């Protein structure tokens, strides 16, 4: 897939995800896999962490504002944000 004005991204095989990349408890499911997050100009989008929420009920969408914590308490659900951590952070 190409986007006009942007260089083509190299295609590589999908890396194996070690079982250590998954952590599961009653409260949380954590899946840690390597990803590349770049801006259109090629810069990394986050300085250390970026938390992206799934709830668009608040004005912060797509960023996490912690509203899921109240939802989790009320429903017993365990939803949480997508957290992107810079590798050297």
Secondary structure, DSSP 8 states (H G I E B T S, - for coil): ---TTS------------GGGEEE-SS-EEE------B-TTS-BS-SSEEEE-S--SSTTTTB--SHHHHHHHHH------EEEE-TT-
